[in-house]
Amino acid sequence: MKYSYKTENTCSKVIEFDIDENDIITNVKFLGGGCPGNLQAVPRLVEGKKAEDIEELLGGIMCGCRGTSCADQLARAVKKARLI
């Protein structure tokens, strides 16, 4: 299933990814801005991982004083997608 998540308090505005019946995440894309290096690295690092592992690994990572980050927003997105 393709999933799209509108981010909050990050340069990237939307995160898109696929989640399968086993909660495996693939094809992560950050859209609408952000740090190019991070937006290439994070999808490579999480490709093929279980949503639960991504939540644990990336949840709570902060970018400056924003109270979140693109990585943290991905963790929130996969958590929400698992609940659907």
Secondary structure, DSSP 8 states (H G I E B T S, - for coil): -EEEEE-SSSS--EEEEEE-TT-BEEEEEEES---HHHHHHHHHHHTT-BHHHHHHHHTT---TTSS--HHHHHHHHHHHHHT-
